[in-house]
Amino acid sequence: MSELDEANRQLRIASRHPERATLTVAELAHVLGVGRSKVYDMMHTDALPVPPIRFGRRIVFSRAKVEEFLGRDPDLSGGPLREAQRETESYRETLEHIIDLCRRALNDPQNRGRSKQFY
């Protein structure tokens, strides 16, 4: 596998987001141990412990606020926010490595004619 192919593979891996910052209605229902309709009922009566976030017709809930409600501190080292920060740092390092590989591939005399593929 060439360095360029390896760089493309690593870029695809790095672009995947492991954990979203929000939960859907179905995911919140699962976490709370209730049905989706119960979540909607609680939402309409303002009985939900976590405020909904609306994006047009889409409704999501902050994962950090759900963690907080459940008594899990999202800022602890094992919490999802810290984990996301560590993974972001890892992605940054991976992307720096990919950029370095791309620069080396572009500067390689064997790839001079292929450089237009990147533009």
C-alpha positions as protocol buffer text, in pm:
chain_id: "A"
residue {
  index: 1
  type: MET
  ca { x: 0 y: 0 z: 0 }
}
residue {
  index: 2
  type: SER
  ca { x: 146 y: 336 z: -99 }
}
residue {
  index: 3
  type: GLU
  ca { x: 185 y: 621 z: 146 }
}
residue {
  index: 4
  type: LEU
  ca { x: -88 y: 809 z: -35 }
}
residue {
  index: 5
  type: ASP
  ca { x: -332 y: 519 z: -3 }
}
residue {
  index: 6
  type: GLU
  ca { x: -242 y: 488 z: 365 }
}
residue {
  index: 7
  type: ALA
  ca { x: -303 y: 861 z: 414 }
}
residue {
  index: 8
  type: ASN
  ca { x: -645 y: 833 z: 249 }
}
residue {
  index: 9
  type: ARG
  ca { x: -732 y: 534 z: 468 }
}
residue {
  index: 10
  type: GLN
  ca { x: -630 y: 718 z: 785 }
}
residue {
  index: 11
  type: LEU
  ca { x: -828 y: 1024 z: 682 }
}
residue {
  index: 12
  type: ARG
  ca { x: -1141 y: 811 z: 640 }
}
residue {
  index: 13
  type: ILE
  ca { x: -1085 y: 657 z: 983 }
}
residue {
  index: 14
  type: ALA
  ca { x: -1020 y: 995 z: 1147 }
}
residue {
  index: 15
  type: SER
  ca { x: -1335 y: 1150 z: 1001 }
}
residue {
  index: 16
  type: ARG
  ca { x: -1566 y: 911 z: 1185 }
}
residue {
  index: 17
  type: HIS
  ca { x: -1708 y: 1065 z: 1500 }
}
residue {
  index: 18
  type: PRO
  ca { x: -1718 y: 803 z: 1776 }
}
residue {
  index: 19
  type: GLU
  ca { x: -1975 y: 958 z: 2006 }
}
residue {
  index: 20
  type: ARG
  ca { x: -2227 y: 1229 z: 1934 }
}
residue {
  index: 21
  type: ALA
  ca { x: -2289 y: 1506 z: 2183 }
}
residue {
  index: 22
  type: THR
  ca { x: -2664 y: 1451 z: 2160 }
}
residue {
  index: 23
  type: LEU
  ca { x: -2918 y: 1173 z: 2206 }
}
residue {
  index: 24
  type: THR
  ca { x: -3229 y: 1113 z: 1999 }
}
residue {
  index: 25
  type: VAL
  ca { x: -3571 y: 1060 z: 2157 }
}
residue {
  index: 26
  type: ALA
  ca { x: -3534 y: 683 z: 2115 }
}
residue {
  index: 27
  type: GLU
  ca { x: -3186 y: 686 z: 2270 }
}
residue {
  index: 28
  type: LEU
  ca { x: -3303 y: 896 z: 2565 }
}
residue {
  index: 29
  type: ALA
  ca { x: -3599 y: 662 z: 2615 }
}
residue {
  index: 30
  type: HIS
  ca { x: -3360 y: 367 z: 2623 }
}
residue {
  index: 31
  type: VAL
  ca { x: -3128 y: 540 z: 2873 }
}
residue {
  index: 32
  type: LEU
  ca { x: -3418 y: 635 z: 3100 }
}
residue {
  index: 33
  type: GLY
  ca { x: -3581 y: 294 z: 3065 }
}
residue {
  index: 34
  type: VAL
  ca { x: -3911 y: 426 z: 2927 }
}
residue {
  index: 35
  type: GLY
  ca { x: -4081 y: 419 z: 2589 }
}
residue {
  index: 36
  type: ARG
  ca { x: -4052 y: 685 z: 2321 }
}
residue {
  index: 37
  type: SER
  ca { x: -4413 y: 791 z: 2369 }
}
residue {
  index: 38
  type: LYS
  ca { x: -4344 y: 848 z: 2740 }
}
residue {
  index: 39
  type: VAL
  ca { x: -4053 y: 1077 z: 2647 }
}
residue {
  index: 40
  type: TYR
  ca { x: -4282 y: 1273 z: 2413 }
}
residue {
  index: 41
  type: ASP
  ca { x: -4551 y: 1293 z: 2684 }
}
residue {
  index: 42
  type: MET
  ca { x: -4298 y: 1416 z: 2939 }
}
residue {
  index: 43
  type: MET
  ca { x: -4162 y: 1665 z: 2688 }
}
residue {
  index: 44
  type: HIS
  ca { x: -4507 y: 1814 z: 2622 }
}
residue {
  index: 45
  type: THR
  ca { x: -4579 y: 1848 z: 2994 }
}
residue {
  index: 46
  type: ASP
  ca { x: -4234 y: 1992 z: 3072 }
}
residue {
  index: 47
  type: ALA
  ca { x: -4168 y: 1695 z: 3300 }
}
residue {
  index: 48
  type: LEU
  ca { x: -3843 y: 1591 z: 3133 }
}
residue {
  index: 49
  type: PRO
  ca { x: -3534 y: 1642 z: 3346 }
}
residue {
  index: 50
  type: VAL
  ca { x: -3339 y: 1740 z: 3033 }
}
residue {
  index: 51
  type: PRO
  ca { x: -3457 y: 2020 z: 2802 }
}
residue {
  index: 52
  type: PRO
  ca { x: -3506 y: 1922 z: 2438 }
}
residue {
  index: 53
  type: ILE
  ca { x: -3304 y: 2083 z: 2160 }
}
residue {
  index: 54
  type: ARG
  ca { x: -3498 y: 2136 z: 1840 }
}
residue {
  index: 55
  type: PHE
  ca { x: -3352 y: 2148 z: 1491 }
}
residue {
  index: 56
  type: GLY
  ca { x: -3659 y: 2203 z: 1279 }
}
residue {
  index: 57
  type: ARG
  ca { x: -3860 y: 1885 z: 1331 }
}
residue {
  index: 58
  type: ARG
  ca { x: -3566 y: 1695 z: 1478 }
}
residue {
  index: 59
  type: ILE
  ca { x: -3551 y: 1673 z: 1857 }
}
residue {
  index: 60
  type: VAL
  ca { x: -3234 y: 1582 z: 2043 }
}
residue {
  index: 61
  type: PHE
  ca { x: -3106 y: 1604 z: 2400 }
}
residue {
  index: 62
  type: SER
  ca { x: -2767 y: 1705 z: 2535 }
}
residue {
  index: 63
  type: ARG
  ca { x: -2573 y: 1393 z: 2630 }
}
residue {
  index: 64
  type: ALA
  ca { x: -2383 y: 1593 z: 2896 }
}
residue {
  index: 65
  type: LYS
  ca { x: -2708 y: 1708 z: 3060 }
}
residue {
  index: 66
  type: VAL
  ca { x: -2842 y: 1352 z: 3058 }
}
residue {
  index: 67
  type: GLU
  ca { x: -2517 y: 1231 z: 3219 }
}
residue {
  index: 68
  type: GLU
  ca { x: -2547 y: 1509 z: 3477 }
}
residue {
  index: 69
  type: PHE
  ca { x: -2909 y: 1415 z: 3554 }
}
residue {
  index: 70
  type: LEU
  ca { x: -2813 y: 1051 z: 3596 }
}
residue {
  index: 71
  type: GLY
  ca { x: -2549 y: 1151 z: 3850 }
}
residue {
  index: 72
  type: ARG
  ca { x: -2252 y: 1094 z: 3625 }
}
residue {
  index: 73
  type: ASP
  ca { x: -2016 y: 1389 z: 3612 }
}
residue {
  index: 74
  type: PRO
  ca { x: -1944 y: 1450 z: 3243 }
}
residue {
  index: 75
  type: ASP
  ca { x: -1622 y: 1635 z: 3332 }
}
residue {
  index: 76
  type: LEU
  ca { x: -1458 y: 1343 z: 3512 }
}
residue {
  index: 77
  type: SER
  ca { x: -1170 y: 1171 z: 3338 }
}
residue {
  index: 78
  type: GLY
  ca { x: -1390 y: 876 z: 3247 }
}
residue {
  index: 79
  type: GLY
  ca { x: -1681 y: 1090 z: 3128 }
}
residue {
  index: 80
  type: PRO
  ca { x: -1782 y: 1121 z: 2766 }
}
residue {
  index: 81
  type: LEU
  ca { x: -1670 y: 1483 z: 2736 }
}
residue {
  index: 82
  type: ARG
  ca { x: -1316 y: 1408 z: 2850 }
}
residue {
  index: 83
  type: GLU
  ca { x: -1311 y: 1102 z: 2629 }
}
residue {
  index: 84
  type: ALA
  ca { x: -1424 y: 1314 z: 2334 }
}
residue {
  index: 85
  type: GLN
  ca { x: -1148 y: 1565 z: 2410 }
}
residue {
  index: 86
  type: ARG
  ca { x: -888 y: 1288 z: 2415 }
}
residue {
  index: 87
  type: GLU
  ca { x: -1021 y: 1148 z: 2089 }
}
residue {
  index: 88
  type: THR
  ca { x: -1019 y: 1495 z: 1932 }
}
residue {
  index: 89
  type: GLU
  ca { x: -653 y: 1527 z: 2028 }
}
residue {
  index: 90
  type: SER
  ca { x: -589 y: 1186 z: 1877 }
}
residue {
  index: 91
  type: TYR
  ca { x: -767 y: 1293 z: 1555 }
}
residue {
  index: 92
  type: ARG
  ca { x: -556 y: 1608 z: 1544 }
}
residue {
  index: 93
  type: GLU
  ca { x: -238 y: 1401 z: 1570 }
}
residue {
  index: 94
  type: THR
  ca { x: -365 y: 1162 z: 1303 }
}
residue {
  index: 95
  type: LEU
  ca { x: -453 y: 1449 z: 1070 }
}
residue {
  index: 96
  type: GLU
  ca { x: -109 y: 1605 z: 1123 }
}
residue {
  index: 97
  type: HIS
  ca { x: 43 y: 1269 z: 1029 }
}
residue {
  index: 98
  type: ILE
  ca { x: -178 y: 1248 z: 719 }
}
residue {
  index: 99
  type: ILE
  ca { x: -80 y: 1599 z: 614 }
}
residue {
  index: 100
  type: ASP
  ca { x: 285 y: 1506 z: 656 }
}
residue {
  index: 101
  type: LEU
  ca { x: 234 y: 1192 z: 443 }
}
residue {
  index: 102
  type: CYS
  ca { x: 59 y: 1396 z: 173 }
}
residue {
  index: 103
  type: ARG
  ca { x: 338 y: 1654 z: 168 }
}
residue {
  index: 104
  type: ARG
  ca { x: 598 y: 1382 z: 133 }
}
residue {
  index: 105
  type: ALA
  ca { x: 395 y: 1213 z: -142 }
}
residue {
  index: 106
  type: LEU
  ca { x: 360 y: 1542 z: -331 }
}
residue {
  index: 107
  type: ASN
  ca { x: 732 y: 1612 z: -302 }
}
residue {
  index: 108
  type: ASP
  ca { x: 826 y: 1262 z: -417 }
}
residue {
  index: 109
  type: PRO
  ca { x: 965 y: 1280 z: -774 }
}
residue {
  index: 110
  type: GLN
  ca { x: 773 y: 964 z: -868 }
}
residue {
  index: 111
  type: ASN
  ca { x: 444 y: 1141 z: -796 }
}
residue {
  index: 112
  type: ARG
  ca { x: 513 y: 1464 z: -988 }
}
residue {
  index: 113
  type: GLY
  ca { x: 266 y: 1382 z: -1264 }
}
residue {
  index: 114
  type: ARG
  ca { x: 3 y: 1259 z: -1019 }
}
residue {
  index: 115
  type: SER
  ca { x: -12 y: 1576 z: -807 }
}
residue {
  index: 116
  type: LYS
  ca { x: -302 y: 1717 z: -1010 }
}
residue {
  index: 117
  type: GLN
  ca { x: -523 y: 1441 z: -868 }
}
residue {
  index: 118
  type: PHE
  ca { x: -525 y: 1623 z: -535 }
}
residue {
  index: 119
  type: TYR
  ca { x: -672 y: 1949 z: -665 }
}
